[in-house]
Amino acid sequence: MSHSHHTIHSIHHHFGWDNAIEPIKHIKSNEILEIETIDSSGAQLNSSSTVKDVETLDFGKVNPVTGPLFVEGAEVGDVIEVEFLDFISSGWGWTAIIPGFGLLADDFKNPDLNIWSYDKNNPTTSSYSKYGKVPLRPFVGTIGLALNEPGNHTVVPPRHCGGNLDIKDLSKGSKVLFPVQVPGGLLSLGDTHAAQGDGEVCGTAIESPMSVVIKVKLYKNMKIDTPQFETSGPVSNHIDKSGYFATTGIGEDLMEGSKNAVRRMIDLLGQKFNIPAEKAYMFCSVCADLRISEIVDIPNWVVSCYFPKSVFD
């Protein structure tokens, strides 16, 4: 793109966080870059894939991240900010139920797959079979800095210096900050999504390879303990115009409450719209939001699952 100074190609990717990986480029504060990513399957899935391809996924090749980038002057005790300037979409994506993975892994033991297509030049909605159209909002699922602990650390769980955060609001216009753990920070990113609900409940969103235009900024002697982010405006007005259906999970355990709220939404979608449970589960993952509605009225907490009616418009 014309406003990017450098393009970092997705061939420069790695698996896991390891501070011994040689940086692919040294960059300065306030530099702008366009970074190509591979989808979270590591290109094992494509627009022609079938559910059989989900069964043979090699987990050693999932969640590749492009990088690392060495930010000149970054030292332990500093903060690196990444601003998302633009997303250049691919026009396709996938959502899957992967056995043994996801919030309701015990309920859904068989694999499933949905391939999505959308206008890469105007990524606004994508149809989900005959069930509805999901409003899109591209974002980065995995982004972070290297850990100070030696060795290779899996990308799958998020950590105090970032990683697989899956925060859907890390979209165009947002800024995210990370505490520097090693000299240069060693910034990497990947796992781009076209859409996701808060919680990403089946374990996958609309997984979609993209290029991301970012601006990197260094803050000296600024202490934060975990990632922080800010948005540039409203975060849900692309999807909430028609209101929501909502279900709840109530009890002493937030995880169990989350599971029950989603189970009840799957039931609701089946009853109201005749959507099969496996399809409803994936539908929730890409557009339904899990929220902690109440966490002070001992001993029971309330988790709500909000499903946007706009997908049926």
C-alpha positions in Angstrom: 0.0 0.0 0.0 1.2 3.5 -0.7 1.2 4.6 2.9 3.3 1.7 4.2 7.1 2.0 4.3 8.0 -1.7 4.4 6.2 -5.0 3.6 7.0 -8.0 5.8 6.1 -11.2 3.8 4.4 -14.1 5.5 7.3 -16.4 4.5 9.0 -14.8 7.6 6.8 -16.7 10.1 7.5 -18.8 13.2 5.7 -21.1 15.6 5.8 -20.3 19.3 7.4 -17.5 21.2 11.2 -17.8 21.5 13.5 -14.9 22.3 16.4 -16.7 20.5 14.7 -16.4 17.1 16.7 -13.9 15.0 14.6 -10.8 14.2 13.7 -10.5 10.5 14.0 -6.7 10.6 15.1 -3.8 12.9 12.6 -1.0 12.9 12.4 2.4 14.5 9.7 4.0 16.6 6.9 5.5 14.5 7.7 3.3 11.6 4.8 2.0 9.4 4.7 -1.5 8.1 2.5 -3.8 6.1 2.6 -7.4 7.5 1.3 -10.4 5.6 -0.1 -13.2 7.7 -1.0 -16.9 7.2 -4.3 -18.2 8.5 -4.3 -19.9 11.9 -4.2 -23.4 10.3 -0.8 -22.5 8.9 -2.3 -22.8 5.3 -3.5 -26.4 6.0 -7.0 -25.3 5.2 -8.1 -23.3 2.2 -11.2 -22.2 0.4 -11.7 -25.7 -1.0 -11.2 -27.6 2.2 -13.7 -30.2 3.6 -14.3 -31.5 7.1 -11.9 -34.3 6.4 -9.1 -31.7 6.3 -10.0 -30.7 9.9 -9.6 -34.3 11.0 -6.0 -34.3 9.8 -4.8 -30.9 11.1 -1.2 -30.9 12.4 -1.3 -28.9 15.6 2.4 -28.3 15.3 1.7 -26.0 12.4 -1.1 -23.9 13.8 -1.1 -20.2 14.7 2.0 -19.1 12.8 3.0 -15.5 13.5 4.9 -13.2 11.2 8.1 -11.7 12.7 9.8 -11.1 14.9 10.5 -7.4 14.6 13.3 -5.8 16.7 12.2 -2.3 17.8 15.3 -0.2 18.2 15.8 1.3 21.6 13.3 -1.0 23.3 14.5 -2.3 26.7 13.0 -4.1 29.6 10.8 -1.6 31.4 9.6 0.0 28.2 6.3 -0.3 26.3 5.7 -1.0 22.7 2.4 0.3 21.1 1.0 -1.1 17.9 -1.7 0.9 16.1 -3.8 -0.8 13.4 -4.0 1.4 10.4 -5.6 -0.9 7.9 -6.5 -4.5 7.0 -6.2 -5.9 3.5 -8.5 -8.8 3.3 -8.3 -12.1 1.3 -12.0 -12.7 0.7 -12.3 -16.1 2.3 -12.1 -17.7 5.7 -13.0 -20.8 7.7 -14.6 -21.7 11.0 -14.3 -25.2 12.5 -15.2 -27.4 15.4 -11.9 -29.1 16.3 -12.3 -32.2 18.5 -11.0 -31.6 22.0 -10.8 -27.8 21.5 -13.3 -25.1 22.4 -15.5 -24.1 25.3 -18.0 -27.0 24.7 -15.4 -29.7 23.7 -17.2 -32.2 25.9 -20.5 -31.6 24.1 -19.2 -31.5 20.5 -16.8 -34.4 19.8 -17.1 -34.5 16.0 -15.3 -32.1 13.6 -17.2 -29.6 11.5 -16.2 -26.9 9.0 -17.7 -23.8 7.4 -15.9 -22.0 4.5 -16.8 -18.3 4.2 -16.5 -16.0 1.3 -16.8 -12.2 1.2 -15.9 -9.2 -0.9 -12.2 -8.7 -0.1 -12.5 -5.1 -1.4 -15.5 -4.3 0.9 -15.5 -6.8 3.8 -18.9 -6.0 5.3 -20.8 -9.2 5.6 -20.5 -12.9 4.8 -23.3 -15.5 4.4 -23.5 -18.5 6.7 -25.2 -21.0 4.5 -28.9 -20.3 4.6 -28.9 -19.2 8.2 -27.9 -15.5 8.0 -25.2 -13.0 7.2 -22.5 -12.1 9.7 -21.3 -8.5 9.8 -17.5 -8.5 9.4 -14.9 -6.5 11.3 -11.3 -7.7 10.6 -8.8 -7.8 13.5 -5.6 -9.4 14.7 -6.1 -12.4 17.0 -2.5 -13.1 17.9 0.0 -10.3 18.6 2.7 -9.9 21.2 6.3 -9.7 22.3 8.8 -12.4 23.2 8.9 -13.7 26.7 12.1 -13.3 28.8 12.0 -17.0 29.7 14.3 -19.0 27.4 13.0 -21.7 25.1 10.1 -22.1 22.7 6.6 -21.3 24.2 3.4 -22.3 22.4 1.4 -19.5 20.9 -2.0 -21.0 22.0 -2.4 -19.5 25.5 -2.2 -15.7 25.9 0.4 -14.3 28.3 1.4 -11.1 30.1 3.2 -9.8 27.1 0.5 -10.7 24.6 0.1 -13.6 22.3 -3.2 -15.3 21.3 -5.4 -12.6 22.8 -8.4 -13.0 20.4 -9.7 -9.6 21.4 -12.0 -8.6 18.6 -11.6 -4.9 19.2 -7.9 -5.0 18.0 -9.3 -3.8 14.7 -8.7 -0.8 12.5 -8.1 2.4 14.5 -7.3 0.6 17.8 -4.0 0.7 19.6 -2.6 -2.0 21.8 0.4 -1.7 24.3 2.7 -4.5 25.5 5.3 -4.6 28.3 8.8 -5.2 26.8 10.4 -8.4 28.3 13.6 -8.6 26.2 15.8 -6.1 24.3 14.0 -5.0 21.0 10.7 -6.5 22.2 10.6 -8.9 19.3 7.1 -8.2 18.0 5.2 -10.8 16.0 1.6 -11.1 14.8 -0.8 -13.4 13.0 -4.1 -15.3 13.4 -6.2 -12.6 11.6 -9.9 -12.9 11.7 -12.8 -11.4 9.6 -15.2 -11.6 12.5 -15.5 -13.1 16.0 -17.8 -13.0 19.0 -16.4 -12.2 22.5 -15.3 -15.6 23.8 -14.6 -17.3 20.4 -16.5 -20.2 22.0 -15.9 -23.0 19.6 -12.2 -22.2 19.4 -12.2 -20.6 16.0 -13.6 -17.4 14.5 -13.8 -16.6 10.8 -10.1 -17.4 10.3 -8.9 -15.4 7.3 -5.4 -14.6 6.0 -4.8 -10.9 5.6 -2.2 -8.2 5.5 -2.2 -5.8 8.4 -0.8 -2.2 8.2 0.5 -1.1 11.6 2.4 1.7 13.2 4.8 0.8 15.9 5.7 3.3 18.7 8.1 3.0 21.6 7.4 4.4 25.1 10.5 4.6 27.3 10.2 3.9 31.1 6.5 3.2 31.0 5.3 0.4 33.3 2.3 -1.8 32.5 1.9 -5.4 33.7 -0.3 -6.9 30.9 -1.5 -5.7 27.5 -3.7 -2.6 27.4 -5.7 -1.3 24.4 -7.8 1.6 23.3 -10.4 1.9 20.5 -11.0 4.9 18.3 -14.8 4.8 18.5 -17.8 2.5 19.0 -17.0 -1.2 18.9 -20.3 -2.9 18.1 -22.5 -0.5 16.0 -21.8 -2.6 12.9 -23.7 -5.5 14.4 -26.1 -4.4 17.2 -28.6 -2.3 15.2 -31.4 -4.8 15.5 -30.9 -5.8 19.1 -30.0 -9.2 20.6 -31.3 -12.5 21.8 -29.6 -13.3 25.2 -29.4 -16.4 27.4 -27.8 -16.8 30.8 -25.7 -19.2 32.9 -26.0 -18.7 36.6 -24.0 -20.3 39.4 -20.8 -20.3 41.5 -18.4 -21.1 38.6 -17.8 -18.5 35.8 -16.6 -21.2 33.4 -19.6 -23.4 34.0 -21.8 -20.4 33.7 -20.2 -19.5 30.4 -20.8 -23.0 29.1 -24.4 -23.0 30.2 -25.1 -19.6 28.6 -23.8 -20.9 25.3 -25.6 -24.2 25.5 -28.9 -22.3 26.0 -28.2 -20.0 23.1 -27.5 -23.1 20.9 -30.9 -24.4 22.1 -32.6 -21.1 21.4 -31.2 -20.9 17.8 -32.4 -24.5 17.2 -35.9 -23.8 18.5 -36.4 -20.4 16.8 -34.5 -20.9 13.5 -34.1 -24.7 13.2 -30.3 -24.4 13.1 -28.5 -27.7 13.9 -26.5 -27.6 17.2 -23.1 -27.9 15.5 -23.9 -25.0 13.1 -25.3 -23.0 16.0 -22.2 -23.5 18.0 -20.0 -22.2 15.2 -22.5 -19.3 14.6 -22.1 -18.3 18.3 -18.3 -18.4 18.0 -18.2 -15.9 15.1 -20.8 -13.3 16.3 -22.2 -14.0 19.8 -20.7 -12.1 22.8 -20.2 -13.7 26.2 -20.4 -11.1 29.0 -20.1 -11.2 32.8 -23.3 -9.5 33.7 -22.9 -9.8 37.5 -20.0 -10.9 39.7 -20.8 -9.4 43.1 -23.9 -11.1 44.4 -22.4 -14.0 46.4 -22.4 -16.9 45.8 -23.8 -16.9 42.2 -22.6 -15.0 39.2 -24.3 -14.3 35.9 -22.8 -14.9 32.5 -24.9 -13.8 29.5 -24.6 -14.8 25.8 -25.7 -12.1 23.5 -26.6 -13.1 19.9 -27.2 -10.3 17.4 -30.5 -10.3 15.6 -28.9 -8.3 12.7 -27.5 -11.6 11.2 -31.1 -12.5 10.3 -32.0 -9.1 8.7 
